[in-house]
Amino acid sequence: MKQEVLSAYESEKFISKHVAVPESQLVRKFSEISIKTPLVLKIISQQAIHKSDLGLIKIIHNKNEIEPSFNELITTARKNKLKIDGILVQKFVEGQQFIICLKKDNIFGHVILFGLGGIFTELLDDISIRKCPITQADAQEMLNELKSAKLFHGFRNIKLNTQLLKETLVAVSKIPQKHREIKELDINPLILNAKEGKAVDARIVLEKY
């Protein structure tokens, strides 16, 4: 069975039908950027999965930083001999990072995984798993099962929209009902704060029959 790996841009377009994503645009020239700061610049390349490890992501707080950061990303990509599809420009979202994944299991079918995201995903191994689809009650249980569950109860005065998070988990868990061809879907990270939760990076692997 063949597989197709969608680019980060293609993956974002796919999940935007199910989960909130930041305002974004794919550009090839600095002059094409229309999103106002603060924003994030990301190299889009099928050869770059862990973009932060390679220095392929830049957070921009001031408009004067955009052009030099854009040029630096291009230079870094060339040094790593990457084939570039473009640079994704995203509105910057601040908050706590989480990971939401779908995996196609040979026995159980699709399962959903949820845990701390960003660079801490592999380090802390703090995840909860359920068979798809899930209910909001299941989603609440997944939050409670994390070692880091204190985050959802005002830890260090961190305020998170947990209701929106649960709704997002339920929405993602229902995606395989219409898209059985999904082998893997990773949203890492979903950034959540007191008001909003948005998927800022995604990777999707499809089975091709």
C-alpha positions in Angstrom: 0.0 0.0 0.0 1.4 3.4 -1.0 1.4 6.5 1.2 1.2 10.2 0.6 2.6 12.7 3.0 1.0 16.1 2.7 3.1 19.2 3.1 2.6 21.4 6.2 0.6 23.9 4.1 -1.6 21.2 2.6 -2.1 19.7 6.1 -3.2 23.0 7.5 -5.7 23.5 4.7 -7.1 20.0 5.4 -7.5 20.5 9.1 -8.9 24.0 8.8 -12.2 22.4 7.9 -12.3 20.8 11.4 -10.1 22.9 13.7 -9.3 26.6 14.0 -6.0 27.7 12.4 -4.3 31.0 12.4 -4.5 33.5 9.5 -1.9 32.4 7.1 -0.5 32.7 3.5 2.1 30.8 1.5 4.6 33.1 -0.1 7.8 32.9 -2.2 8.8 36.6 -2.0 9.2 38.9 1.0 7.0 41.5 -0.8 4.0 39.1 -0.9 3.6 39.1 2.9 0.4 40.9 4.0 -0.1 39.6 7.5 0.7 42.1 10.2 3.1 41.4 13.1 3.4 39.5 15.4 3.7 36.6 13.0 5.6 33.4 12.4 7.7 32.5 9.3 8.2 28.8 8.5 10.0 27.0 5.7 7.7 24.6 3.9 9.6 21.6 2.6 8.8 17.9 2.5 12.4 17.3 3.6 12.0 19.2 6.8 9.8 17.6 9.5 11.4 19.0 12.6 11.6 22.6 11.4 12.6 24.1 14.8 15.6 21.8 15.1 16.9 23.1 11.8 16.2 26.7 12.5 13.5 26.9 9.9 11.0 28.9 12.1 11.2 32.6 13.0 8.9 34.5 15.3 8.6 38.1 14.2 7.5 40.8 16.7 8.4 43.9 14.7 7.9 44.6 11.0 11.5 45.6 10.6 12.5 42.0 11.4 10.5 40.5 8.6 12.8 40.9 5.6 16.1 39.9 7.4 14.4 36.9 9.0 12.9 35.9 5.6 16.3 36.1 4.0 17.9 34.1 6.8 15.4 31.3 6.5 16.1 31.0 2.7 19.8 30.9 3.5 19.4 28.2 6.1 17.2 26.1 3.8 19.8 26.3 1.1 22.6 25.3 3.5 20.6 22.2 4.4 20.0 21.6 0.6 16.2 21.6 1.1 13.7 21.8 -1.8 11.5 24.7 -0.8 7.7 24.9 -1.5 7.6 28.4 -0.1 7.5 30.2 3.3 4.3 29.9 5.4 3.4 33.2 7.1 1.1 32.7 10.1 -0.4 35.1 12.6 1.4 34.5 15.9 -0.6 32.8 18.6 0.6 32.7 22.2 -0.4 30.1 24.8 0.2 26.6 26.0 1.3 24.0 23.5 -0.5 20.6 23.1 -0.4 17.7 20.6 -3.4 16.0 19.1 -2.8 12.9 16.9 -4.8 10.4 15.0 -3.2 7.0 14.3 -4.7 4.1 12.3 -4.3 1.0 14.4 -4.6 -2.4 12.7 -6.7 -3.8 15.5 -8.7 -0.9 16.9 -9.0 1.3 13.8 -8.4 5.0 14.4 -7.3 6.2 17.8 -6.7 9.7 19.1 -3.8 10.8 21.3 -3.6 14.0 23.3 -0.8 15.4 25.4 1.7 18.2 26.0 3.0 19.5 22.7 5.9 21.4 21.1 9.5 20.3 22.1 8.2 18.5 25.2 6.2 15.8 23.4 9.0 13.2 23.2 10.8 14.4 26.4 7.9 14.1 28.8 5.8 11.3 27.1 2.7 12.7 28.8 -0.3 11.4 26.6 -3.7 10.0 26.9 -5.3 7.7 24.2 -8.9 6.8 23.2 -10.6 5.0 20.3 -12.3 7.3 17.8 -14.8 8.9 17.9 -14.9 10.4 21.4 -17.5 12.3 23.4 -16.8 15.5 25.5 -16.9 13.2 28.6 -14.1 11.2 27.0 -12.2 14.3 26.2 -12.5 15.5 29.9 -11.1 12.1 31.0 -8.2 12.5 28.6 -7.4 15.9 30.2 -7.6 14.5 33.7 -5.3 11.6 32.8 -2.3 13.7 32.0 0.5 14.0 34.5 0.3 17.7 33.7 -3.4 18.0 34.4 -2.8 20.8 36.9 -2.5 23.0 33.8 -6.2 22.9 33.4 -6.9 24.0 36.9 -5.2 27.4 37.1 -1.6 26.1 37.8 0.6 29.2 38.2 -2.3 31.4 37.2 -2.3 29.8 33.7 -5.8 30.2 32.2 -6.9 27.9 29.4 -10.1 27.5 27.5 -10.6 23.8 28.4 -14.2 23.8 26.9 -12.8 24.7 23.5 -10.0 22.2 23.9 -12.6 19.4 24.6 -14.6 20.5 21.6 -11.5 20.4 19.4 -10.6 16.9 20.6 -14.1 15.7 19.8 -14.0 17.3 16.3 -10.6 15.8 15.5 -11.8 12.3 16.6 -14.6 12.5 14.1 -12.4 13.2 11.1 -11.7 9.5 10.3 -15.5 8.9 9.8 -15.2 10.8 6.6 -11.5 10.2 5.9 -10.7 6.5 6.4 -7.6 7.0 4.3 -5.8 8.9 7.1 -3.0 6.8 8.5 -1.5 9.5 10.7 -2.6 13.1 11.5 -0.4 15.1 13.9 -1.4 18.6 15.2 1.7 19.7 17.0 1.3 22.2 18.4 -2.3 23.2 19.1 -1.8 26.5 21.0 -4.4 27.2 23.6 -4.9 30.2 25.8 -7.8 31.7 27.8 -9.7 32.8 24.6 -8.8 30.6 21.7 -7.1 27.4 20.5 -5.5 27.1 17.1 -3.6 24.4 15.3 -0.4 26.1 14.1 1.4 23.1 12.6 0.2 19.8 11.2 1.4 16.7 9.4 -0.8 14.2 7.6 0.0 10.8 6.1 -2.6 9.3 3.8 -3.0 5.7 2.6 -3.3 5.4 -1.2 -5.2 2.3 -2.3 
